[in-house]
Amino acid sequence: MDSRVRLSFLPGARGSGVTRVERLNLHPSLKEQLLKDLKKRLACGGTVKDGVLEFQGDQRDAVEAELRGKGYNVRRL
């Protein structure tokens, strides 16, 4: 099984799109804390939907750097 965290970008119809972080094996409360920390560092909005972290805009480079710094194996799609 692939244990890497998936990082992807979905372009929006009118806006700048959404950066998604999937397959993050954390307790829901820890996901919320990670989201809060990353939103503050990236100065963007975001949410957790169905266990997937979503950030406003194309934040792939910054999110990947932050997750790798925390020891996650990241795969970009």
PQR file with spaces between the fields and no chain letter, atoms N, CA, C, O and H, PARSE charges and radii, in Angstrom:
ATOM       1  N    MET     1       0.844   -1.201    0.000 -0.4000 1.5000
ATOM       2  CA   MET     1       0.000    0.000    0.000 -0.0000 2.0000
ATOM       3  C    MET     1       0.877    1.248    0.000  0.5500 1.7000
ATOM       4  O    MET     1       1.930    1.278    0.637 -0.5500 1.4000
ATOM       5  N    ASP     2       0.439    2.262   -0.709 -0.4000 1.5000
ATOM       6  CA   ASP     2       1.163    3.516   -0.839 -0.0000 2.0000
ATOM       7  C    ASP     2       0.907    4.363    0.402  0.5500 1.7000
ATOM       8  O    ASP     2      -0.232    4.746    0.666 -0.5500 1.4000
ATOM       9  H    ASP     2      -0.416    2.238   -1.227  0.4000 1.0000
ATOM      10  N    SER     3       1.961    4.658    1.168 -0.4000 1.5000
ATOM      11  CA   SER     3       1.792    5.418    2.409 -0.0000 2.0000
ATOM      12  C    SER     3       2.114    6.898    2.219  0.5500 1.7000
ATOM      13  O    SER     3       2.173    7.653    3.189 -0.5500 1.4000
ATOM      14  H    SER     3       2.887    4.346    0.953  0.4000 1.0000
ATOM      15  N    ARG     4       2.318    7.306    0.981 -0.4000 1.5000
ATOM      16  CA   ARG     4       2.643    8.704    0.731 -0.0000 2.0000
ATOM      17  C    ARG     4       1.407    9.587    0.791  0.5500 1.7000
ATOM      18  O    ARG     4       0.303    9.177    0.432 -0.5500 1.4000
ATOM      19  H    ARG     4       2.270    6.692    0.192  0.4000 1.0000
ATOM      20  N    VAL     5       1.625   10.802    1.253 -0.4000 1.5000
ATOM      21  CA   VAL     5       0.575   11.823    1.281 -0.0000 2.0000
ATOM      22  C    VAL     5       0.429   12.357   -0.134  0.5500 1.7000
ATOM      23  O    VAL     5       1.427   12.661   -0.788 -0.5500 1.4000
ATOM      24  H    VAL     5       2.521   11.135    1.545  0.4000 1.0000
ATOM      25  N    ARG     6      -0.807   12.475   -0.616 -0.4000 1.5000
ATOM      26  CA   ARG     6      -1.056   12.979   -1.969 -0.0000 2.0000
ATOM      27  C    ARG     6      -1.332   14.473   -1.932  0.5500 1.7000
ATOM      28  O    ARG     6      -2.136   14.957   -1.135 -0.5500 1.4000
ATOM      29  H    ARG     6      -1.617   12.228   -0.085  0.4000 1.0000
ATOM      30  N    LEU     7      -0.650   15.189   -2.809 -0.4000 1.5000
ATOM      31  CA   LEU     7      -0.803   16.630   -2.913 -0.0000 2.0000
ATOM      32  C    LEU     7      -1.253   16.946   -4.329  0.5500 1.7000
ATOM      33  O    LEU     7      -0.582   16.579   -5.293 -0.5500 1.4000
ATOM      34  H    LEU     7       0.003   14.797   -3.457  0.4000 1.0000
ATOM      35  N    SER     8      -2.391   17.626   -4.460 -0.4000 1.5000
ATOM      36  CA   SER     8      -2.920   17.931   -5.791 -0.0000 2.0000
ATOM      37  C    SER     8      -3.524   19.323   -5.817  0.5500 1.7000
ATOM      38  O    SER     8      -3.746   19.946   -4.779 -0.5500 1.4000
ATOM      39  H    SER     8      -2.936   17.924   -3.677  0.4000 1.0000
ATOM      40  N    PHE     9      -3.791   19.803   -7.049 -0.4000 1.5000
ATOM      41  CA   PHE     9      -4.413   21.109   -7.244 -0.0000 2.0000
ATOM      42  C    PHE     9      -5.598   20.949   -8.171  0.5500 1.7000
ATOM      43  O    PHE     9      -5.481   20.358   -9.244 -0.5500 1.4000
ATOM      44  H    PHE     9      -3.611   19.296   -7.892  0.4000 1.0000
ATOM      45  N    LEU    10      -6.742   21.476   -7.759 -0.4000 1.5000
ATOM      46  CA   LEU    10      -7.951   21.446   -8.580 -0.0000 2.0000
ATOM      47  C    LEU    10      -8.301   22.878   -8.972  0.5500 1.7000
ATOM      48  O    LEU    10      -8.679   23.675   -8.114 -0.5500 1.4000
ATOM      49  H    LEU    10      -6.837   21.956   -6.887  0.4000 1.0000
ATOM      50  N    PRO    11      -8.179   23.216  -10.256 -0.5600 1.5000
ATOM      51  CA   PRO    11      -8.522   24.581  -10.667  0.2800 2.0000
ATOM      52  C    PRO    11     -10.013   24.840  -10.516  0.5500 1.7000
ATOM      53  O    PRO    11     -10.836   23.962  -10.773 -0.5500 1.4000
ATOM      54  N    GLY    12     -10.346   26.037  -10.104 -0.4000 1.5000
ATOM      55  CA   GLY    12     -11.744   26.404   -9.914 -0.0000 2.0000
ATOM      56  C    GLY    12     -12.343   27.009  -11.165  0.5500 1.7000
ATOM      57  O    GLY    12     -11.621   27.421  -12.074 -0.5500 1.4000
ATOM      58  H    GLY    12      -9.677   26.751   -9.896  0.4000 1.0000
ATOM      59  N    ALA    13     -13.649   27.061  -11.211 -0.4000 1.5000
ATOM      60  CA   ALA    13     -14.346   27.627  -12.362 -0.0000 2.0000
ATOM      61  C    ALA    13     -14.162   29.147  -12.425  0.5500 1.7000
ATOM      62  O    ALA    13     -13.946   29.699  -13.503 -0.5500 1.4000
ATOM      63  H    ALA    13     -14.235   26.726  -10.473  0.4000 1.0000
ATOM      64  N    ARG    14     -14.247   29.811  -11.294 -0.4000 1.5000
ATOM      65  CA   ARG    14     -14.137   31.268  -11.270 -0.0000 2.0000
ATOM      66  C    ARG    14     -12.942   31.756  -10.468  0.5500 1.7000
ATOM      67  O    ARG    14     -12.412   32.834  -10.735 -0.5500 1.4000
ATOM      68  H    ARG    14     -14.423   29.361  -10.418  0.4000 1.0000
ATOM      69  N    GLY    15     -12.519   30.977   -9.494 -0.4000 1.5000
ATOM      70  CA   GLY    15     -11.473   31.429   -8.593 -0.0000 2.0000
ATOM      71  C    GLY    15     -10.106   30.870   -8.927  0.5500 1.7000
ATOM      72  O    GLY    15      -9.830   30.486  -10.064 -0.5500 1.4000
ATOM      73  H    GLY    15     -12.950   30.101   -9.276  0.4000 1.0000
ATOM      74  N    SER    16      -9.270   30.832   -7.930 -0.4000 1.5000
ATOM      75  CA   SER    16      -7.895   30.397   -8.137 -0.0000 2.0000
ATOM      76  C    SER    16      -7.705   28.908   -7.888  0.5500 1.7000
ATOM      77  O    SER    16      -6.600   28.395   -8.063 -0.5500 1.4000
ATOM      78  H    SER    16      -9.493   31.144   -7.007  0.4000 1.0000
ATOM      79  N    GLY    17      -8.743   28.212   -7.487 -0.4000 1.5000
ATOM      80  CA   GLY    17      -8.644   26.778   -7.285 -0.0000 2.0000
ATOM      81  C    GLY    17      -8.328   26.388   -5.851  0.5500 1.7000
ATOM      82  O    GLY    17      -8.302   27.224   -4.948 -0.5500 1.4000
ATOM      83  H    GLY    17      -9.641   28.628   -7.344  0.4000 1.0000
ATOM      84  N    VAL    18      -8.087   25.084   -5.665 -0.4000 1.5000
ATOM      85  CA   VAL    18      -7.891   24.528   -4.326 -0.0000 2.0000
ATOM      86  C    VAL    18      -6.723   23.555   -4.342  0.5500 1.7000
ATOM      87  O    VAL    18      -6.622   22.709   -5.231 -0.5500 1.4000
ATOM      88  H    VAL    18      -8.108   24.404   -6.398  0.4000 1.0000
ATOM      89  N    THR    19      -5.840   23.677   -3.357 -0.4000 1.5000
ATOM      90  CA   THR    19      -4.767   22.713   -3.139 -0.0000 2.0000
ATOM      91  C    THR    19      -5.268   21.697   -2.131  0.5500 1.7000
ATOM      92  O    THR    19      -5.748   22.068   -1.060 -0.5500 1.4000
ATOM      93  H    THR    19      -5.921   24.364   -2.635  0.4000 1.0000
ATOM      94  N    ARG    20      -5.159   20.392   -2.470 -0.4000 1.5000
ATOM      95  CA   ARG    20      -5.691   19.329   -1.609 -0.0000 2.0000
ATOM      96  C    ARG    20      -4.571   18.432   -1.082  0.5500 1.7000
ATOM      97  O    ARG    20      -3.637   18.096   -1.809 -0.5500 1.4000
ATOM      98  H    ARG    20      -4.769   20.091   -3.340  0.4000 1.0000
ATOM      99  N    VAL    21      -4.678   18.052    0.191 -0.4000 1.5000
ATOM     100  CA   VAL    21      -3.754   17.110    0.815 -0.0000 2.0000
ATOM     101  C    VAL    21      -4.588   15.908    1.244  0.5500 1.7000
ATOM     102  O    VAL    21      -5.438   16.011    2.128 -0.5500 1.4000
ATOM     103  H    VAL    21      -5.438   18.325    0.782  0.4000 1.0000
ATOM     104  N    GLU    22      -4.330   14.748    0.597 -0.4000 1.5000
ATOM     105  CA   GLU    22      -5.094   13.538    0.861 -0.0000 2.0000
ATOM     106  C    GLU    22      -4.193   12.459    1.463  0.5500 1.7000
ATOM     107  O    GLU    22      -2.966   12.546    1.421 -0.5500 1.4000
ATOM     108  H    GLU    22      -3.639   14.664   -0.122  0.4000 1.0000
ATOM     109  N    ARG    23      -4.850   11.438    2.028 -0.4000 1.5000
ATOM     110  CA   ARG    23      -4.177   10.280    2.627 -0.0000 2.0000
ATOM     111  C    ARG    23      -3.255   10.664    3.786  0.5500 1.7000
ATOM     112  O    ARG    23      -2.191   10.073    3.967 -0.5500 1.4000
ATOM     113  H    ARG    23      -5.847   11.368    2.062  0.4000 1.0000
ATOM     114  N    LEU    24      -3.668   11.637    4.550 -0.4000 1.5000
ATOM     115  CA   LEU    24      -2.917   12.067    5.718 -0.0000 2.0000
ATOM     116  C    LEU    24      -3.443   11.284    6.912  0.5500 1.7000
ATOM     117  O    LEU    24      -4.559   11.526    7.371 -0.5500 1.4000
ATOM     118  H    LEU    24      -4.532   12.118    4.403  0.4000 1.0000
ATOM     119  N    ASN    25      -2.649   10.350    7.415 -0.4000 1.5000
ATOM     120  CA   ASN    25      -3.092    9.471    8.500 -0.0000 2.0000
ATOM     121  C    ASN    25      -2.878   10.151    9.844  0.5500 1.7000
ATOM     122  O    ASN    25      -1.869    9.939   10.516 -0.5500 1.4000
ATOM     123  H    ASN    25      -1.743   10.153    7.042  0.4000 1.0000
ATOM     124  N    LEU    26      -3.847   10.967   10.216 -0.4000 1.5000
ATOM     125  CA   LEU    26      -3.833   11.670   11.490 -0.0000 2.0000
ATOM     126  C    LEU    26      -5.229   11.644   12.090  0.5500 1.7000
ATOM     127  O    LEU    26      -6.223   11.511   11.377 -0.5500 1.4000
ATOM     128  H    LEU    26      -4.667   11.139    9.670  0.4000 1.0000
ATOM     129  N    HIS    27      -5.291   11.773   13.414 -0.4000 1.5000
ATOM     130  CA   HIS    27      -6.559   11.922   14.111 -0.0000 2.0000
ATOM     131  C    HIS    27      -7.205   13.227   13.636  0.5500 1.7000
ATOM     132  O    HIS    27      -6.494   14.201   13.386 -0.5500 1.4000
ATOM     133  H    HIS    27      -4.483   11.881   13.993  0.4000 1.0000
ATOM     134  N    PRO    28      -8.528   13.269   13.505 -0.5600 1.5000
ATOM     135  CA   PRO    28      -9.191   14.490   13.023  0.2800 2.0000
ATOM     136  C    PRO    28      -8.805   15.764   13.769  0.5500 1.7000
ATOM     137  O    PRO    28      -8.683   16.821   13.149 -0.5500 1.4000
ATOM     138  N    SER    29      -8.612   15.687   15.069 -0.4000 1.5000
ATOM     139  CA   SER    29      -8.231   16.896   15.808 -0.0000 2.0000
ATOM     140  C    SER    29      -6.811   17.334   15.446  0.5500 1.7000
ATOM     141  O    SER    29      -6.512   18.528   15.451 -0.5500 1.4000
ATOM     142  H    SER    29      -8.710   14.829   15.572  0.4000 1.0000
ATOM     143  N    LEU    30      -5.933   16.371   15.131 -0.4000 1.5000
ATOM     144  CA   LEU    30      -4.578   16.724   14.718 -0.0000 2.0000
ATOM     145  C    LEU    30      -4.567   17.306   13.301  0.5500 1.7000
ATOM     146  O    LEU    30      -3.732   18.152   12.982 -0.5500 1.4000
ATOM     147  H    LEU    30      -6.177   15.401   15.127  0.4000 1.0000
ATOM     148  N    LYS    31      -5.488   16.854   12.460 -0.4000 1.5000
ATOM     149  CA   LYS    31      -5.618   17.436   11.125 -0.0000 2.0000
ATOM     150  C    LYS    31      -6.041   18.891   11.235  0.5500 1.7000
ATOM     151  O    LYS    31      -5.525   19.749   10.520 -0.5500 1.4000
ATOM     152  H    LYS    31      -6.167   16.166   12.720  0.4000 1.0000
ATOM     153  N    GLU    32      -6.984   19.167   12.133 -0.4000 1.5000
ATOM     154  CA   GLU    32      -7.437   20.548   12.337 -0.0000 2.0000
ATOM     155  C    GLU    32      -6.282   21.427   12.817  0.5500 1.7000
ATOM     156  O    GLU    32      -6.144   22.566   12.372 -0.5500 1.4000
ATOM     157  H    GLU    32      -7.404   18.470   12.714  0.4000 1.0000
ATOM     158  N    GLN    33      -5.452   20.904   13.722 -0.4000 1.5000
ATOM     159  CA   GLN    33      -4.320   21.672   14.233 -0.0000 2.0000
ATOM     160  C    GLN    33      -3.286   21.913   13.140  0.5500 1.7000
ATOM     161  O    GLN    33      -2.745   23.014   13.028 -0.5500 1.4000
ATOM     162  H    GLN    33      -5.564   19.979   14.084  0.4000 1.0000
ATOM     163  N    LEU    34      -3.006   20.886   12.330 -0.4000 1.5000
ATOM     164  CA   LEU    34      -2.068   21.035   11.217 -0.0000 2.0000
ATOM     165  C    LEU    34      -2.601   22.059   10.216  0.5500 1.7000
ATOM     166  O    LEU    34      -1.843   22.893    9.720 -0.5500 1.4000
ATOM     167  H    LEU    34      -3.445   19.992   12.421  0.4000 1.0000
ATOM     168  N    LEU    35      -3.894   22.000    9.919 -0.4000 1.5000
ATOM     169  CA   LEU    35      -4.519   22.961    9.010 -0.0000 2.0000
ATOM     170  C    LEU    35      -4.360   24.381    9.549  0.5500 1.7000
ATOM     171  O    LEU    35      -4.003   25.297    8.807 -0.5500 1.4000
ATOM     172  H    LEU    35      -4.510   21.323   10.322  0.4000 1.0000
ATOM     173  N    LYS    36      -4.621   24.555   10.817 -0.4000 1.5000
ATOM     174  CA   LYS    36      -4.522   25.876   11.431 -0.0000 2.0000
ATOM     175  C    LYS    36      -3.095   26.417   11.321  0.5500 1.7000
ATOM     176  O    LYS    36      -2.894   27.584   10.987 -0.5500 1.4000
ATOM     177  H    LYS    36      -4.911   23.812   11.419  0.4000 1.0000
ATOM     178  N    ASP    37      -2.108   25.565   11.602 -0.4000 1.5000
ATOM     179  CA   ASP    37      -0.704   25.982   11.532 -0.0000 2.0000
ATOM     180  C    ASP    37      -0.305   26.343   10.098  0.5500 1.7000
ATOM     181  O    ASP    37       0.356   27.357    9.872 -0.5500 1.4000
ATOM     182  H    ASP    37      -2.271   24.616   11.873  0.4000 1.0000
ATOM     183  N    LEU    38      -0.708   25.511    9.133 -0.4000 1.5000
ATOM     184  CA   LEU    38      -0.349   25.766    7.741 -0.0000 2.0000
ATOM     185  C    LEU    38      -1.046   27.007    7.193  0.5500 1.7000
ATOM     186  O    LEU    38      -0.442   27.767    6.436 -0.5500 1.4000
ATOM     187  H    LEU    38      -1.245   24.688    9.317  0.4000 1.0000
ATOM     188  N    LYS    39      -2.305   27.224    7.563 -0.4000 1.5000
ATOM     189  CA   LYS    39      -3.021   28.422    7.114 -0.0000 2.0000
ATOM     190  C    LYS    39      -2.314   29.679    7.610  0.5500 1.7000
ATOM     191  O    LYS    39      -2.207   30.668    6.885 -0.5500 1.4000
ATOM     192  H    LYS    39      -2.796   26.607    8.178  0.4000 1.0000
ATOM     193  N    LYS    40      -1.838   29.634    8.836 -0.4000 1.5000
ATOM     194  CA   LYS    40      -1.152   30.790    9.404 -0.0000 2.0000
ATOM     195  C    LYS    40       0.175   31.028    8.681  0.5500 1.7000
ATOM     196  O    LYS    40       0.512   32.170    8.371 -0.5500 1.4000
ATOM     197  H    LYS    40      -1.925   28.831    9.426  0.4000 1.0000
ATOM     198  N    ARG    41       0.922   29.967    8.414 -0.4000 1.5000
ATOM     199  CA   ARG    41       2.227   30.102    7.751 -0.0000 2.0000
ATOM     200  C    ARG    41       2.088   30.516    6.292  0.5500 1.7000
ATOM     201  O    ARG    41       2.924   31.257    5.773 -0.5500 1.4000
ATOM     202  H    ARG    41       0.648   29.039    8.666  0.4000 1.0000
ATOM     203  N    LEU    42       1.025   30.037    5.620 -0.4000 1.5000
ATOM     204  CA   LEU    42       0.839   30.323    4.200 -0.0000 2.0000
ATOM     205  C    LEU    42      -0.005   31.565    3.947  0.5500 1.7000
ATOM     206  O    LEU    42      -0.097   32.028    2.811 -0.5500 1.4000
ATOM     207  H    LEU    42       0.346   29.436    6.041  0.4000 1.0000
ATOM     208  N    ALA    43      -0.613   32.102    4.980 -0.4000 1.5000
ATOM     209  CA   ALA    43      -1.488   33.281    4.871 -0.0000 2.0000
ATOM     210  C    ALA    43      -2.595   33.049    3.848  0.5500 1.7000
ATOM     211  O    ALA    43      -2.805   33.857    2.943 -0.5500 1.4000
ATOM     212  H    ALA    43      -0.538   31.726    5.904  0.4000 1.0000
ATOM     213  N    CYS    44      -3.304   31.923    4.010 -0.4000 1.5000
ATOM     214  CA   CYS    44      -4.414   31.608    3.110 -0.0000 2.0000
ATOM     215  C    CYS    44      -5.524   30.942    3.918  0.5500 1.7000
ATOM     216  O    CYS    44      -5.331   30.570    5.076 -0.5500 1.4000
ATOM     217  H    CYS    44      -3.134   31.266    4.745  0.4000 1.0000
ATOM     218  N    GLY    45      -6.666   30.803    3.301 -0.4000 1.5000
ATOM     219  CA   GLY    45      -7.788   30.128    3.936 -0.0000 2.0000
ATOM     220  C    GLY    45      -7.741   28.639    3.641  0.5500 1.7000
ATOM     221  O    GLY    45      -7.019   28.189    2.751 -0.5500 1.4000
ATOM     222  H    GLY    45      -6.823   31.105    2.360  0.4000 1.0000
ATOM     223  N    GLY    46      -8.513   27.890    4.396 -0.4000 1.5000
ATOM     224  CA   GLY    46      -8.563   26.455    4.164 -0.0000 2.0000
ATOM     225  C    GLY    46      -9.582   25.782    5.058  0.5500 1.7000
ATOM     226  O    GLY    46     -10.161   26.404    5.949 -0.5500 1.4000
ATOM     227  H    GLY    46      -9.099   28.255    5.119  0.4000 1.0000
ATOM     228  N    THR    47      -9.792   24.493    4.803 -0.4000 1.5000
ATOM     229  CA   THR    47     -10.756   23.718    5.567 -0.0000 2.0000
ATOM     230  C    THR    47     -10.401   22.240    5.484  0.5500 1.7000
ATOM     231  O    THR    47      -9.538   21.834    4.705 -0.5500 1.4000
ATOM     232  H    THR    47      -9.321   23.988    4.079  0.4000 1.0000
ATOM     233  N    VAL    48     -11.085   21.442    6.305 -0.4000 1.5000
ATOM     234  CA   VAL    48     -10.980   19.988    6.221 -0.0000 2.0000
ATOM     235  C    VAL    48     -12.336   19.474    5.752  0.5500 1.7000
ATOM     236  O    VAL    48     -13.350   19.683    6.418 -0.5500 1.4000
ATOM     237  H    VAL    48     -11.786   21.771    6.938  0.4000 1.0000
ATOM     238  N    LYS    49     -12.351   18.793    4.588 -0.4000 1.5000
ATOM     239  CA   LYS    49     -13.585   18.216    4.048 -0.0000 2.0000
ATOM     240  C    LYS    49     -13.382   16.722    3.877  0.5500 1.7000
ATOM     241  O    LYS    49     -12.507   16.296    3.123 -0.5500 1.4000
ATOM     242  H    LYS    49     -11.528   18.623    4.046  0.4000 1.0000
ATOM     243  N    ASP    50     -14.176   15.928    4.564 -0.4000 1.5000
ATOM     244  CA   ASP    50     -14.104   14.467    4.472 -0.0000 2.0000
ATOM     245  C    ASP    50     -12.697   13.948    4.708  0.5500 1.7000
ATOM     246  O    ASP    50     -12.259   13.012    4.039 -0.5500 1.4000
ATOM     247  H    ASP    50     -14.887   16.274    5.177  0.4000 1.0000
ATOM     248  N    GLY    51     -11.986   14.547    5.651 -0.4000 1.5000
ATOM     249  CA   GLY    51     -10.645   14.095    5.993 -0.0000 2.0000
ATOM     250  C    GLY    51      -9.550   14.606    5.076  0.5500 1.7000
ATOM     251  O    GLY    51      -8.390   14.226    5.235 -0.5500 1.4000
ATOM     252  H    GLY    51     -12.342   15.307    6.194  0.4000 1.0000
ATOM     253  N    VAL    52      -9.894   15.466    4.111 -0.4000 1.5000
ATOM     254  CA   VAL    52      -8.928   16.020    3.161 -0.0000 2.0000
ATOM     255  C    VAL    52      -8.694   17.487    3.496  0.5500 1.7000
ATOM     256  O    VAL    52      -9.647   18.252    3.644 -0.5500 1.4000
ATOM     257  H    VAL    52     -10.837   15.775    3.982  0.4000 1.0000
ATOM     258  N    LEU    53      -7.424   17.885    3.617 -0.4000 1.5000
ATOM     259  CA   LEU    53      -7.098   19.281    3.859 -0.0000 2.0000
ATOM     260  C    LEU    53      -7.175   20.033    2.549  0.5500 1.7000
ATOM     261  O    LEU    53      -6.620   19.590    1.543 -0.5500 1.4000
ATOM     262  H    LEU    53      -6.649   17.264    3.497  0.4000 1.0000
ATOM     263  N    GLU    54      -7.862   21.173    2.549 -0.4000 1.5000
ATOM     264  CA   GLU    54      -7.996   21.999    1.353 -0.0000 2.0000
ATOM     265  C    GLU    54      -7.542   23.412    1.675  0.5500 1.7000
ATOM     266  O    GLU    54      -7.937   23.990    2.688 -0.5500 1.4000
ATOM     267  H    GLU    54      -8.313   21.533    3.366  0.4000 1.0000
ATOM     268  N    PHE    55      -6.700   23.965    0.794 -0.4000 1.5000
ATOM     269  CA   PHE    55      -6.188   25.319    0.942 -0.0000 2.0000
ATOM     270  C    PHE    55      -6.589   26.132   -0.272  0.5500 1.7000
ATOM     271  O    PHE    55      -6.612   25.618   -1.390 -0.5500 1.4000
ATOM     272  H    PHE    55      -6.379   23.495   -0.028  0.4000 1.0000
ATOM     273  N    GLN    56      -6.906   27.403   -0.056 -0.4000 1.5000
ATOM     274  CA   GLN    56      -7.301   28.275   -1.154 -0.0000 2.0000
ATOM     275  C    GLN    56      -6.077   28.624   -1.993  0.5500 1.7000
ATOM     276  O    GLN    56      -5.027   28.983   -1.459 -0.5500 1.4000
ATOM     277  H    GLN    56      -6.888   27.820    0.852  0.4000 1.0000
ATOM     278  N    GLY    57      -6.224   28.514   -3.310 -0.4000 1.5000
ATOM     279  CA   GLY    57      -5.149   28.893   -4.219 -0.0000 2.0000
ATOM     280  C    GLY    57      -4.170   27.764   -4.477  0.5500 1.7000
ATOM     281  O    GLY    57      -4.297   26.671   -3.924 -0.5500 1.4000
ATOM     282  H    GLY    57      -7.077   28.223   -3.744  0.4000 1.0000
ATOM     283  N    ASP    58      -3.193   28.044   -5.322 -0.4000 1.5000
ATOM     284  CA   ASP    58      -2.159   27.062   -5.665 -0.0000 2.0000
ATOM     285  C    ASP    58      -1.025   27.174   -4.659  0.5500 1.7000
ATOM     286  O    ASP    58      -0.115   27.987   -4.822 -0.5500 1.4000
ATOM     287  H    ASP    58      -3.090   28.931   -5.771  0.4000 1.0000
ATOM     288  N    GLN    59      -1.089   26.358   -3.626 -0.4000 1.5000
ATOM     289  CA   GLN    59      -0.123   26.384   -2.526 -0.0000 2.0000
ATOM     290  C    GLN    59       0.766   25.143   -2.533  0.5500 1.7000
ATOM     291  O    GLN    59       1.385   24.831   -1.516 -0.5500 1.4000
ATOM     292  H    GLN    59      -1.829   25.698   -3.494  0.4000 1.0000
ATOM     293  N    ARG    60       0.842   24.426   -3.657 -0.4000 1.5000
ATOM     294  CA   ARG    60       1.532   23.130   -3.698 -0.0000 2.0000
ATOM     295  C    ARG    60       2.981   23.205   -3.242  0.5500 1.7000
ATOM     296  O    ARG    60       3.412   22.379   -2.437 -0.5500 1.4000
ATOM     297  H    ARG    60       0.338   24.679   -4.483  0.4000 1.0000
ATOM     298  N    ASP    61       3.740   24.171   -3.735 -0.4000 1.5000
ATOM     299  CA   ASP    61       5.159   24.242   -3.383 -0.0000 2.0000
ATOM     300  C    ASP    61       5.348   24.467   -1.884  0.5500 1.7000
ATOM     301  O    ASP    61       6.154   23.788   -1.248 -0.5500 1.4000
ATOM     302  H    ASP    61       3.389   24.842   -4.388  0.4000 1.0000
ATOM     303  N    ALA    62       4.618   25.405   -1.332 -0.4000 1.5000
ATOM     304  CA   ALA    62       4.759   25.733    0.084 -0.0000 2.0000
ATOM     305  C    ALA    62       4.261   24.596    0.976  0.5500 1.7000
ATOM     306  O    ALA    62       4.898   24.269    1.977 -0.5500 1.4000
ATOM     307  H    ALA    62       3.964   25.957   -1.849  0.4000 1.0000
ATOM     308  N    VAL    63       3.119   23.991    0.617 -0.4000 1.5000
ATOM     309  CA   VAL    63       2.574   22.893    1.420 -0.0000 2.0000
ATOM     310  C    VAL    63       3.523   21.696    1.369  0.5500 1.7000
ATOM     311  O    VAL    63       3.761   21.047    2.388 -0.5500 1.4000
ATOM     312  H    VAL    63       2.601   24.257   -0.196  0.4000 1.0000
ATOM     313  N    GLU    64       4.060   21.405    0.192 -0.4000 1.5000
ATOM     314  CA   GLU    64       4.992   20.291    0.065 -0.0000 2.0000
ATOM     315  C    GLU    64       6.226   20.509    0.933  0.5500 1.7000
ATOM     316  O    GLU    64       6.671   19.589    1.619 -0.5500 1.4000
ATOM     317  H    GLU    64       3.866   21.932   -0.635  0.4000 1.0000
ATOM     318  N    ALA    65       6.780   21.720    0.910 -0.4000 1.5000
ATOM     319  CA   ALA    65       7.953   22.030    1.731 -0.0000 2.0000
ATOM     320  C    ALA    65       7.645   21.867    3.220  0.5500 1.7000
ATOM     321  O    ALA    65       8.450   21.309    3.966 -0.5500 1.4000
ATOM     322  H    ALA    65       6.418   22.468    0.353  0.4000 1.0000
ATOM     323  N    GLU    66       6.488   22.351    3.645 -0.4000 1.5000
ATOM     324  CA   GLU    66       6.107   22.244    5.061 -0.0000 2.0000
ATOM     325  C    GLU    66       5.923   20.783    5.479  0.5500 1.7000
ATOM     326  O    GLU    66       6.395   20.376    6.540 -0.5500 1.4000
ATOM     327  H    GLU    66       5.835   22.804    3.038  0.4000 1.0000
ATOM     328  N    LEU    67       5.235   19.996    4.643 -0.4000 1.5000
ATOM     329  CA   LEU    67       4.989   18.594    4.990 -0.0000 2.0000
ATOM     330  C    LEU    67       6.286   17.783    4.995  0.5500 1.7000
ATOM     331  O    LEU    67       6.487   16.940    5.868 -0.5500 1.4000
ATOM     332  H    LEU    67       4.852   20.327    3.781  0.4000 1.0000
ATOM     333  N    ARG    68       7.163   18.036    4.024 -0.4000 1.5000
ATOM     334  CA   ARG    68       8.453   17.335    4.003 -0.0000 2.0000
ATOM     335  C    ARG    68       9.275   17.708    5.238  0.5500 1.7000
ATOM     336  O    ARG    68       9.985   16.869    5.793 -0.5500 1.4000
ATOM     337  H    ARG    68       6.999   18.721    3.314  0.4000 1.0000
ATOM     338  N    GLY    69       9.177   18.960    5.660 -0.4000 1.5000
ATOM     339  CA   GLY    69       9.864   19.410    6.871 -0.0000 2.0000
ATOM     340  C    GLY    69       9.359   18.703    8.119  0.5500 1.7000
ATOM     341  O    GLY    69      10.089   18.563    9.100 -0.5500 1.4000
ATOM     342  H    GLY    69       8.601   19.642    5.208  0.4000 1.0000
ATOM     343  N    LYS    70       8.114   18.262    8.076 -0.4000 1.5000
ATOM     344  CA   LYS    70       7.524   17.533    9.208 -0.0000 2.0000
ATOM     345  C    LYS    70       7.737   16.028    9.086  0.5500 1.7000
ATOM     346  O    LYS    70       7.285   15.265    9.939 -0.5500 1.4000
ATOM     347  H    LYS    70       7.522   18.376    7.279  0.4000 1.0000
ATOM     348  N    GLY    71       8.434   15.592    8.013 -0.4000 1.5000
ATOM     349  CA   GLY    71       8.773   14.184    7.873 -0.0000 2.0000
ATOM     350  C    GLY    71       7.818   13.348    7.032  0.5500 1.7000
ATOM     351  O    GLY    71       7.916   12.121    7.028 -0.5500 1.4000
ATOM     352  H    GLY    71       8.802   16.212    7.319  0.4000 1.0000
ATOM     353  N    TYR    72       6.898   13.990    6.319 -0.4000 1.5000
ATOM     354  CA   TYR    72       5.952   13.255    5.476 -0.0000 2.0000
ATOM     355  C    TYR    72       6.569   12.985    4.111  0.5500 1.7000
ATOM     356  O    TYR    72       7.342   13.794    3.596 -0.5500 1.4000
ATOM     357  H    TYR    72       6.818   14.987    6.322  0.4000 1.0000
ATOM     358  N    ASN    73       6.220   11.839    3.530 -0.4000 1.5000
ATOM     359  CA   ASN    73       6.610   11.486    2.181 -0.0000 2.0000
ATOM     360  C    ASN    73       5.489   11.970    1.268  0.5500 1.7000
ATOM     361  O    ASN    73       4.383   11.432    1.308 -0.5500 1.4000
ATOM     362  H    ASN    73       5.592   11.182    3.949  0.4000 1.0000
ATOM     363  N    VAL    74       5.766   12.987    0.441 -0.4000 1.5000
ATOM     364  CA   VAL    74       4.732   13.653   -0.349 -0.0000 2.0000
ATOM     365  C    VAL    74       4.830   13.243   -1.813  0.5500 1.7000
ATOM     366  O    VAL    74       5.920   13.201   -2.383 -0.5500 1.4000
ATOM     367  H    VAL    74       6.665   13.425    0.409  0.4000 1.0000
ATOM     368  N    ARG    75       3.692   12.944   -2.411 -0.4000 1.5000
ATOM     369  CA   ARG    75       3.603   12.643   -3.839 -0.0000 2.0000
ATOM     370  C    ARG    75       2.695   13.665   -4.489  0.5500 1.7000
ATOM     371  O    ARG    75       1.532   13.804   -4.110 -0.5500 1.4000
ATOM     372  H    ARG    75       2.807   12.979   -1.947  0.4000 1.0000
ATOM     373  N    ARG    76       3.226   14.383   -5.471 -0.4000 1.5000
ATOM     374  CA   ARG    76       2.421   15.377   -6.195 -0.0000 2.0000
ATOM     375  C    ARG    76       1.717   14.712   -7.362  0.5500 1.7000
ATOM     376  O    ARG    76       2.308   13.914   -8.090 -0.5500 1.4000
ATOM     377  H    ARG    76       4.171   14.270   -5.779  0.4000 1.0000
ATOM     378  N    LEU    77       0.445   15.050   -7.531 -0.4000 1.5000
ATOM     379  CA   LEU    77      -0.338   14.520   -8.659 -0.0000 2.0000
ATOM     380  C    LEU    77      -0.577   15.608   -9.668  0.5500 1.7000
ATOM     381  O    LEU    77      -1.217   15.370  -10.692 -0.5500 1.4000
ATOM     382  H    LEU    77      -0.035   15.698   -6.940  0.4000 1.0000
